[in-house]
Amino acid sequence: MSSCKTHTKSNEIYQFLNKKTVCKLLRISINELREQELKDDLFPRGIKSGMSKQCGVKYRYDEIIDWHLKELARRQ
């Protein structure tokens, strides 16, 4: 299964990443991602990819990158 999906809505194209890919991109573990979601209100929220409990969570690539750049700027 691909870790990256593309979705088009109203002339906008969004690229979605699964948790594993987000962790690789940010160089953090799954547990650190979970902690980040809980403690940081500005961290992008995941989007369920279906209705069942077992469906994966996807994150918008642009939201993850924007958040990461803001975090880097804040730390400098």
N, CA, C and O atoms as a GROMACS GRO file, in nm:
protein
  304
    1MET      N    1   0.084  -0.118   0.000
    1MET     CA    2   0.000   0.000   0.000
    1MET      C    3   0.088   0.124   0.000
    1MET      O    4   0.191   0.127   0.068
    2SER      N    5   0.050   0.223  -0.073
    2SER     CA    6   0.126   0.347  -0.084
    2SER      C    7   0.113   0.430   0.043
    2SER      O    8   0.007   0.433   0.105
    3SER      N    9   0.221   0.497   0.080
    3SER     CA   10   0.219   0.581   0.199
    3SER      C   11   0.176   0.722   0.168
    3SER      O   12   0.162   0.805   0.258
    4CYS      N   13   0.154   0.751   0.042
    4CYS     CA   14   0.123   0.887   0.000
    4CYS      C   15   0.007   0.884  -0.099
    4CYS      O   16   0.013   0.815  -0.200
    5LYS      N   17  -0.098   0.957  -0.069
    5LYS     CA   18  -0.216   0.963  -0.156
    5LYS      C   19  -0.237   1.107  -0.199
    5LYS      O   20  -0.197   1.200  -0.129
    6THR      N   21  -0.300   1.125  -0.312
    6THR     CA   22  -0.333   1.258  -0.361
    6THR      C   23  -0.484   1.269  -0.375
    6THR      O   24  -0.549   1.176  -0.424
    7HIS      N   25  -0.539   1.382  -0.332
    7HIS     CA   26  -0.683   1.404  -0.338
    7HIS      C   27  -0.708   1.541  -0.398
    7HIS      O   28  -0.641   1.638  -0.363
    8THR      N   29  -0.803   1.549  -0.488
    8THR     CA   30  -0.838   1.676  -0.552
    8THR      C   31  -0.978   1.717  -0.509
    8THR      O   32  -1.072   1.638  -0.516
    9LYS      N   33  -0.989   1.842  -0.464
    9LYS     CA   34  -1.121   1.895  -0.427
    9LYS      C   35  -1.122   2.043  -0.459
    9LYS      O   36  -1.033   2.117  -0.418
   10SER      N   37  -1.219   2.085  -0.531
   10SER     CA   38  -1.239   2.226  -0.570
   10SER      C   39  -1.110   2.290  -0.622
   10SER      O   40  -1.066   2.394  -0.572
   11ASN      N   41  -1.050   2.226  -0.720
   11ASN     CA   42  -0.929   2.277  -0.787
   11ASN      C   43  -0.806   2.284  -0.698
   11ASN      O   44  -0.706   2.344  -0.737
   12GLU      N   45  -0.810   2.223  -0.582
   12GLU     CA   46  -0.692   2.217  -0.495
   12GLU      C   47  -0.649   2.072  -0.486
   12GLU      O   48  -0.731   1.982  -0.474
   13ILE      N   49  -0.519   2.051  -0.491
   13ILE     CA   50  -0.466   1.916  -0.481
   13ILE      C   51  -0.396   1.902  -0.347
   13ILE      O   52  -0.308   1.980  -0.313
   14TYR      N   53  -0.436   1.801  -0.271
   14TYR     CA   54  -0.376   1.773  -0.142
   14TYR      C   55  -0.303   1.640  -0.147
   14TYR      O   56  -0.353   1.543  -0.205
   15GLN      N   57  -0.188   1.637  -0.088
   15GLN     CA   58  -0.115   1.512  -0.077
   15GLN      C   59  -0.126   1.466   0.068
   15GLN      O   60  -0.104   1.544   0.160
   16PHE      N   61  -0.161   1.339   0.087
   16PHE     CA   62  -0.179   1.284   0.221
   16PHE      C   63  -0.070   1.184   0.254
   16PHE      O   64  -0.025   1.107   0.168
   17LEU      N   65  -0.028   1.186   0.380
   17LEU     CA   66   0.077   1.097   0.429
   17LEU      C   67   0.022   1.012   0.543
   17LEU      O   68  -0.061   1.059   0.621
   18ASN      N   69   0.068   0.889   0.552
   18ASN     CA   70   0.030   0.807   0.666
   18ASN      C   71   0.123   0.837   0.785
   18ASN      O   72   0.221   0.911   0.770
   19LYS      N   73   0.092   0.780   0.901
   19LYS     CA   74   0.170   0.808   1.023
   19LYS      C   75   0.318   0.772   1.006
   19LYS      O   76   0.406   0.847   1.048
   20LYS      N   77   0.343   0.659   0.946
   20LYS     CA   78   0.480   0.613   0.929
   20LYS      C   79   0.562   0.712   0.847
   20LYS      O   80   0.677   0.741   0.880
   21THR      N   81   0.503   0.764   0.741
   21THR     CA   82   0.572   0.860   0.655
   21THR      C   83   0.592   0.993   0.726
   21THR      O   84   0.697   1.056   0.711
   22VAL      N   85   0.493   1.038   0.803
   22VAL     CA   86   0.507   1.161   0.881
   22VAL      C   87   0.622   1.147   0.980
   22VAL      O   88   0.702   1.239   0.996
   23CYS      N   89   0.631   1.032   1.045
   23CYS     CA   90   0.739   1.008   1.141
   23CYS      C   91   0.875   1.011   1.072
   23CYS      O   92   0.970   1.068   1.126
   24LYS      N   93   0.886   0.951   0.956
   24LYS     CA   94   1.012   0.955   0.881
   24LYS      C   95   1.047   1.097   0.841
   24LYS      O   96   1.163   1.138   0.852
   25LEU      N   97   0.949   1.172   0.794
   25LEU     CA   98   0.969   1.310   0.751
   25LEU      C   99   1.018   1.398   0.866
   25LEU      O  100   1.109   1.479   0.849
   26LEU      N  101   0.957   1.381   0.984
   26LEU     CA  102   0.992   1.462   1.101
   26LEU      C  103   1.105   1.400   1.185
   26LEU      O  104   1.155   1.461   1.280
   27ARG      N  105   1.143   1.279   1.148
   27ARG     CA  106   1.246   1.204   1.220
   27ARG      C  107   1.211   1.186   1.368
   27ARG      O  108   1.290   1.215   1.458
   28ILE      N  109   1.088   1.138   1.389
   28ILE     CA  110   1.040   1.108   1.524
   28ILE      C  111   0.977   0.969   1.524
   28ILE      O  112   0.949   0.913   1.418
   29SER      N  113   0.955   0.915   1.644
   29SER     CA  114   0.891   0.784   1.656
   29SER      C  115   0.739   0.801   1.655
   29SER      O  116   0.687   0.912   1.666
   30ILE      N  117   0.668   0.688   1.643
   30ILE     CA  118   0.522   0.690   1.648
   30ILE      C  119   0.476   0.745   1.783
   30ILE      O  120   0.381   0.822   1.789
   31ASN      N  121   0.544   0.706   1.892
   31ASN     CA  122   0.507   0.755   2.024
   31ASN      C  123   0.528   0.906   2.035
   31ASN      O  124   0.446   0.975   2.096
   32GLU      N  125   0.635   0.957   1.977
   32GLU     CA  126   0.658   1.101   1.979
   32GLU      C  127   0.552   1.175   1.898
   32GLU      O  128   0.511   1.285   1.935
   33LEU      N  129   0.508   1.115   1.789
   33LEU     CA  130   0.400   1.174   1.709
   33LEU      C  131   0.272   1.182   1.792
   33LEU      O  132   0.203   1.284   1.791
   34ARG      N  133   0.242   1.075   1.862
   34ARG     CA  134   0.123   1.071   1.948
   34ARG      C  135   0.130   1.180   2.056
   34ARG      O  136   0.033   1.250   2.081
   35GLU      N  137   0.248   1.192   2.119
   35GLU     CA  138   0.267   1.295   2.222
   35GLU      C  139   0.252   1.434   2.163
   35GLU      O  140   0.191   1.522   2.225
   36GLN      N  141   0.305   1.455   2.044
   36GLN     CA  142   0.296   1.585   1.978
   36GLN      C  143   0.150   1.621   1.952
   36GLN      O  144   0.110   1.736   1.973
   37GLU      N  145   0.072   1.525   1.908
   37GLU     CA  146  -0.070   1.549   1.883
   37GLU      C  147  -0.144   1.588   2.010
   37GLU      O  148  -0.234   1.672   2.007
   38LEU      N  149  -0.106   1.527   2.122
   38LEU     CA  150  -0.173   1.554   2.248
   38LEU      C  151  -0.132   1.687   2.311
   38LEU      O  152  -0.217   1.758   2.365
   39LYS      N  153  -0.005   1.720   2.304
   39LYS     CA  154   0.042   1.838   2.378
   39LYS      C  155   0.045   1.967   2.296
   39LYS      O  156   0.046   2.076   2.354
   40ASP      N  157   0.047   1.958   2.165
   40ASP     CA  158   0.059   2.076   2.079
   40ASP      C  159  -0.072   2.100   2.004
   40ASP      O  160  -0.107   2.025   1.914
   41ASP      N  161  -0.144   2.205   2.043
   41ASP     CA  162  -0.272   2.237   1.979
   41ASP      C  163  -0.255   2.282   1.834
   41ASP      O  164  -0.351   2.278   1.757
   42LEU      N  165  -0.135   2.325   1.797
   42LEU     CA  166  -0.111   2.373   1.661
   42LEU      C  167  -0.068   2.262   1.566
   42LEU      O  168  -0.060   2.282   1.445
   43PHE      N  169  -0.040   2.144   1.621
   43PHE     CA  170   0.001   2.032   1.535
   43PHE      C  171  -0.117   1.989   1.449
   43PHE      O  172  -0.229   1.976   1.499
   44PRO      N  173  -0.094   1.966   1.319
   44PRO     CA  174  -0.204   1.926   1.230
   44PRO      C  175  -0.273   1.799   1.275
   44PRO      O  176  -0.208   1.702   1.314
   45ARG      N  177  -0.402   1.800   1.270
   45ARG     CA  178  -0.481   1.684   1.310
   45ARG      C  179  -0.492   1.586   1.194
   45ARG      O  180  -0.503   1.625   1.078
   46GLY      N  181  -0.489   1.459   1.228
   46GLY     CA  182  -0.503   1.355   1.128
   46GLY      C  183  -0.647   1.343   1.081
   46GLY      O  184  -0.740   1.384   1.150
   47ILE      N  185  -0.663   1.286   0.964
   47ILE     CA  186  -0.795   1.267   0.904
   47ILE      C  187  -0.815   1.117   0.886
   47ILE      O  188  -0.734   1.051   0.821
   48LYS      N  189  -0.922   1.063   0.944
   48LYS     CA  190  -0.951   0.920   0.927
   48LYS      C  191  -0.980   0.893   0.780
   48LYS      O  192  -1.052   0.968   0.715
   49SER      N  193  -0.924   0.784   0.729
   49SER     CA  194  -0.941   0.752   0.588
   49SER      C  195  -1.062   0.662   0.561
   49SER      O  196  -1.079   0.614   0.449
   50GLY      N  197  -1.145   0.640   0.664
   50GLY     CA  198  -1.264   0.558   0.646
   50GLY      C  199  -1.351   0.564   0.769
   50GLY      O  200  -1.328   0.646   0.859
   51MET      N  201  -1.452   0.479   0.773
   51MET     CA  202  -1.549   0.482   0.883
   51MET      C  203  -1.517   0.384   0.996
   51MET      O  204  -1.559   0.407   1.109
   52SER      N  205  -1.445   0.277   0.968
   52SER     CA  206  -1.422   0.176   1.070
   52SER      C  207  -1.310   0.218   1.165
   52SER      O  208  -1.230   0.307   1.134
   53LYS      N  209  -1.305   0.154   1.280
   53LYS     CA  210  -1.202   0.185   1.380
   53LYS      C  211  -1.062   0.150   1.331
   53LYS      O  212  -0.963   0.208   1.377
   54GLN      N  213  -1.053   0.058   1.239
   54GLN     CA  214  -0.924   0.012   1.191
   54GLN      C  215  -0.869   0.094   1.074
   54GLN      O  216  -0.760   0.065   1.024
   55CYS      N  217  -0.942   0.192   1.031
   55CYS     CA  218  -0.895   0.276   0.920
   55CYS      C  219  -0.775   0.358   0.963
   55CYS      O  220  -0.764   0.400   1.078
   56GLY      N  221  -0.685   0.379   0.870
   56GLY     CA  222  -0.567   0.457   0.899
   56GLY      C  223  -0.597   0.605   0.908
   56GLY      O  224  -0.701   0.653   0.863
   57VAL      N  225  -0.503   0.676   0.967
   57VAL     CA  226  -0.512   0.822   0.977
   57VAL      C  227  -0.414   0.881   0.878
   57VAL      O  228  -0.300   0.836   0.868
   58LYS      N  229  -0.458   0.981   0.805
   58LYS     CA  230  -0.373   1.049   0.706
   58LYS      C  231  -0.355   1.194   0.749
   58LYS      O  232  -0.440   1.253   0.815
   59TYR      N  233  -0.241   1.249   0.710
   59TYR     CA  234  -0.209   1.388   0.741
   59TYR      C  235  -0.181   1.461   0.611
   59TYR      O  236  -0.119   1.406   0.520
   60ARG      N  237  -0.227   1.585   0.602
   60ARG     CA  238  -0.199   1.663   0.483
   60ARG      C  239  -0.053   1.705   0.483
   60ARG      O  240  -0.004   1.760   0.582
   61TYR      N  241   0.014   1.678   0.374
   61TYR     CA  242   0.157   1.709   0.359
   61TYR      C  243   0.184   1.857   0.382
   61TYR      O  244   0.277   1.892   0.455
   62ASP      N  245   0.105   1.944   0.321
   62ASP     CA  246   0.128   2.088   0.334
   62ASP      C  247   0.113   2.136   0.478
   62ASP      O  248   0.186   2.225   0.521
   63GLU      N  249   0.019   2.079   0.554
   63GLU     CA  250   0.000   2.117   0.694
   63GLU      C  251   0.118   2.073   0.780
   63GLU      O  252   0.161   2.145   0.869
   64ILE      N  253   0.170   1.954   0.753
   64ILE     CA  254   0.286   1.904   0.828
   64ILE      C  255   0.408   1.992   0.802
   64ILE      O  256   0.479   2.029   0.896
   65ILE      N  257   0.433   2.024   0.676
   65ILE     CA  258   0.547   2.108   0.640
   65ILE      C  259   0.534   2.247   0.702
   65ILE      O  260   0.630   2.299   0.758
   66ASP      N  261   0.416   2.308   0.691
   66ASP     CA  262   0.393   2.441   0.750
   66ASP      C  263   0.420   2.440   0.901
   66ASP      O  264   0.487   2.528   0.953
   67TRP      N  265   0.366   2.339   0.970
   67TRP     CA  266   0.386   2.328   1.114
   67TRP      C  267   0.535   2.315   1.146
   67TRP      O  268   0.586   2.381   1.236
   68HIS      N  269   0.604   2.230   1.071
   68HIS     CA  270   0.747   2.206   1.096
   68HIS      C  271   0.829   2.333   1.075
   68HIS      O  272   0.918   2.363   1.156
   69LEU      N  273   0.802   2.407   0.970
   69LEU     CA  274   0.874   2.532   0.945
   69LEU      C  275   0.848   2.636   1.055
   69LEU      O  276   0.940   2.708   1.095
   70LYS      N  277   0.724   2.641   1.105
   70LYS     CA  278   0.693   2.733   1.216
   70LYS      C  279   0.766   2.692   1.342
   70LYS      O  280   0.813   2.777   1.417
   71GLU      N  281   0.776   2.562   1.367
   71GLU     CA  282   0.848   2.512   1.485
   71GLU      C  283   0.997   2.548   1.475
   71GLU      O  284   1.057   2.592   1.573
   72LEU      N  285   1.054   2.530   1.358
   72LEU     CA  286   1.196   2.564   1.339
   72LEU      C  287   1.220   2.714   1.359
   72LEU      O  288   1.318   2.753   1.422
   73ALA      N  289   1.131   2.797   1.307
   73ALA     CA  290   1.143   2.942   1.322
   73ALA      C  291   1.128   2.983   1.468
   73ALA      O  292   1.199   3.072   1.516
   74ARG      N  293   1.036   2.917   1.538
   74ARG     CA  294   1.013   2.948   1.680
   74ARG      C  295   1.135   2.916   1.765
   74ARG      O  296   1.162   2.985   1.864
   75ARG      N  297   1.207   2.814   1.730
   75ARG     CA  298   1.324   2.770   1.808
   75ARG      C  299   1.446   2.855   1.785
   75ARG      O  300   1.540   2.850   1.864
   76GLN      N  301   1.449   2.934   1.677
   76GLN     CA  302   1.567   3.015   1.647
   76GLN      C  303   1.565   3.148   1.718
   76GLN      O  304   1.658   3.227   1.702
   0.00000   0.00000   0.00000
